Amino acid sequence: MRILLVEDEPDLGAALKRALTQAAYVVDWVQEGWEATRYLDAFLDGPGDLGSIPYTVMVLDWLLPGRSGLELCHYLRSCQSTLPVLMLTAKDRIEDRVQGLDAGADDYLIKPFGMAELLARVRALQRRSPQLQLPQLQVGSWSLDYGSRHLQIQGASGMVQVLDLTPKEFQLLEYFMRHPQQVVTRDQVLSQLWEVGAEPSSNVVAAQMRLLRRKLGHYGYDRALETVYGLGYRLRLAPDGP
């Protein structure tokens, strides 16, 4: 799942991105209002100069250089987008909260706040999205749990195996489980699972795939993720079985 983080305070922005990344989100962090507009346009219209970006939540500071968070909210809603928005601000008057909510924010978090509360509010916003309401992603005998960040595999005997996943492993499996039996290219994986502007090494996708296969191999499922030479990768996991 991908988050657009718009926060101009460098220390707070870095801390928010770190916390969200550790929680297995892909985070695009921008620090200026008009730059955020470019990212929103890629989400709303795509593909543009940034491609097409599938955000699930926007975490938005109110006071920004260039274009305020309030103006960004108005813009987003004027485009008929239902993207959930969590507004961050030091403004704590009732009138300010009302103004932020009336502009289109779905929730309002007053600075300073704890990271645990922010993550809980992001999860709550995701539950309001029709495509993100399920606590688990199920494909065949595989179940990806959004609460525990684990993969659960039910074997033929009925025994359930539980695999601990790193944030990037979780993101990879989620993407492949949303596209079972489809060939996914390296560029698609990069655009979906790494932030815009990142410059990972040329073999980062292959390296991550090797690590994930190795982990699945401990449980006998290393062949579930196959390389389609010259094209990309495919999850060979039928909807009705392994």
C-alpha positions in Angstrom: 0.0 0.0 0.0 1.3 3.4 -0.9 1.1 6.7 1.0 1.6 10.3 -0.2 3.3 12.1 2.7 3.3 15.9 2.5 5.3 17.5 5.3 7.8 20.4 5.1 9.5 19.9 8.4 12.6 17.8 7.6 13.0 16.0 10.9 9.3 15.2 11.3 9.0 14.2 7.7 12.0 11.8 8.0 10.6 10.3 11.2 7.1 9.8 9.6 8.6 8.2 6.5 10.7 5.9 8.6 7.8 4.8 10.8 5.4 4.3 7.8 8.1 2.4 5.9 8.8 0.1 8.8 5.0 -0.6 8.9 5.3 -1.9 5.3 4.0 1.1 3.4 5.6 2.6 0.3 6.0 6.3 1.0 6.4 9.2 -1.4 7.5 12.2 0.7 7.3 15.7 -0.7 7.9 19.0 1.2 6.1 21.6 -0.9 2.5 22.2 -1.9 2.9 22.5 -5.7 5.2 19.5 -5.8 2.5 17.5 -4.0 0.0 18.7 -6.7 2.2 17.0 -9.3 2.0 13.7 -7.3 -1.8 14.1 -6.9 -2.2 14.6 -10.6 -0.3 11.4 -11.3 -2.7 9.7 -8.9 -5.8 11.3 -10.4 -4.9 11.3 -14.1 -1.8 9.2 -14.7 0.2 8.3 -16.5 2.1 11.6 -16.6 5.7 12.6 -16.0 5.6 10.6 -12.8 3.6 7.7 -14.2 0.5 6.4 -12.5 0.6 6.2 -8.7 -1.9 4.1 -6.7 -2.1 5.9 -3.4 -4.3 4.6 -0.6 -3.9 7.4 1.9 -2.5 10.9 2.0 -0.9 12.3 5.2 -1.0 16.0 4.8 0.5 18.9 6.8 -1.7 22.0 6.8 1.0 24.7 6.7 3.2 24.2 3.6 5.2 26.4 1.3 3.7 27.0 -2.1 0.3 25.6 -1.7 -1.3 24.9 1.7 -2.6 21.6 2.8 -6.1 23.1 3.0 -5.8 24.1 -0.7 -4.6 20.6 -1.6 -7.6 19.1 0.1 -10.0 21.4 -1.8 -8.2 20.5 -5.0 -8.4 16.8 -4.4 -12.1 16.9 -3.6 -12.9 19.2 -6.5 -11.5 16.3 -8.7 -14.1 14.0 -7.1 -11.4 11.9 -5.5 -12.3 9.9 -2.3 -8.6 9.3 -1.4 -8.6 9.3 2.5 -6.7 12.3 3.9 -5.2 12.6 7.4 -4.5 16.3 8.2 -1.5 17.1 10.5 -1.4 20.5 12.1 -0.5 22.5 15.2 -3.8 24.4 14.9 -5.9 23.1 17.8 -8.9 25.4 17.8 -12.3 23.9 17.2 -12.7 26.4 14.3 -9.5 25.1 12.7 -10.6 21.5 12.9 -13.9 22.3 11.4 -12.2 24.2 8.6 -9.9 21.3 7.9 -12.7 18.7 7.9 -14.9 20.9 5.7 -12.0 21.3 3.2 -12.2 17.5 2.7 -9.9 15.9 5.3 -11.2 12.7 6.8 -9.3 12.9 10.0 -7.3 15.5 12.0 -4.2 14.9 14.1 -2.8 17.7 16.3 1.0 18.1 16.7 2.8 16.9 18.7 1.5 13.3 18.4 2.8 9.8 18.9 3.7 7.6 16.0 1.6 4.8 17.3 -1.5 7.0 17.1 -0.6 8.2 13.6 -0.2 4.6 12.4 -3.6 3.6 14.0 -5.3 6.5 12.3 -3.8 5.5 8.9 -5.1 2.0 9.4 -8.5 3.3 10.4 -8.6 5.4 7.2 -7.7 2.4 5.1 -10.6 0.4 6.6 -13.0 3.0 5.1 -11.8 2.3 1.6 -14.0 -0.4 0.0 -11.0 -2.2 -1.6 -9.0 -2.2 1.6 -11.6 -3.3 4.2 -10.6 -6.9 4.3 -8.2 -7.7 7.2 -6.6 -10.4 5.0 -5.7 -10.9 1.4 -6.6 -14.5 0.4 -5.4 -16.3 -2.7 -5.8 -20.1 -2.6 -4.3 -21.5 0.6 -2.2 -18.3 1.1 -3.5 -15.5 3.4 -1.7 -12.2 3.9 -2.6 -10.7 7.2 -2.5 -6.9 7.3 -2.7 -6.8 11.1 0.2 -9.1 12.0 2.1 -8.6 8.7 2.4 -12.3 8.4 1.8 -14.8 5.6 -0.3 -17.8 6.6 -0.2 -20.9 4.4 -2.6 -23.8 5.0 -1.1 -27.1 4.0 -3.0 -30.2 2.6 -3.1 -31.6 6.1 -4.9 -28.5 7.4 -1.8 -27.3 9.4 -1.2 -23.6 9.1 2.3 -22.3 8.6 3.1 -18.7 9.6 5.9 -16.8 7.9 7.4 -13.6 9.4 8.0 -11.0 6.6 10.1 -7.9 6.3 8.3 -4.8 5.2 9.6 -5.2 1.6 8.8 -8.9 1.5 5.3 -8.1 2.6 4.9 -5.4 -0.1 6.2 -7.8 -2.8 3.9 -10.6 -1.7 0.9 -8.3 -1.5 1.6 -7.0 -5.1 1.9 -10.5 -6.5 -1.1 -11.8 -4.6 -3.2 -9.0 -6.1 -2.0 -10.2 -9.5 -1.8 -14.0 -9.3 -0.9 -15.9 -12.5 0.0 -12.6 -14.2 3.5 -11.8 -15.5 4.8 -8.7 -13.7 7.8 -6.9 -15.1 10.8 -5.5 -13.2 9.8 -2.0 -14.0 6.3 -2.6 -12.7 7.7 -3.8 -9.4 10.0 -0.8 -9.2 7.2 1.7 -9.9 4.8 0.1 -7.4 7.1 -0.8 -4.5 9.8 1.9 -4.5 9.1 5.6 -4.0 9.1 8.1 -6.8 12.6 9.5 -7.4 14.4 6.5 -5.7 17.4 5.2 -7.5 17.8 1.6 -6.3 20.6 -0.5 -7.7 19.9 -2.2 -11.0 19.6 -5.7 -9.4 17.5 -4.6 -6.4 14.3 -6.4 -7.6 16.2 -9.6 -8.4 17.9 -9.5 -5.0 14.6 -9.0 -3.2 13.0 -11.8 -5.2 15.9 -14.1 -4.2 15.5 -13.3 -0.5 11.7 -13.9 -0.7 12.1 -17.2 -2.6 14.7 -18.3 0.0 12.3 -17.7 2.8 9.4 -19.4 1.0 11.8 -22.3 0.2 12.2 -23.1 3.9 8.5 -24.1 3.8 8.6 -25.8 0.4 7.1 -23.0 -1.7 10.2 -21.5 -3.5 8.7 -22.5 -6.9 5.6 -20.5 -6.3 7.4 -17.4 -7.5 8.9 -18.1 -10.9 11.1 -16.1 -13.3 9.6 -15.7 -16.7 12.8 -15.1 -18.6 12.9 -11.9 -20.7 9.6 -10.7 -19.2 9.5 -10.7 -15.4 8.0 -12.7 -12.6 4.8 -14.6 -11.9 3.1 -16.0 -8.8 1.9 -19.5 -9.7 -0.8 -19.6 -7.1 -4.3 -20.6 -8.4 -7.3 -18.9 -6.7 -8.6 -22.3 -5.5 -5.3 -23.9 -4.4 -1.5 -23.9 -4.1 
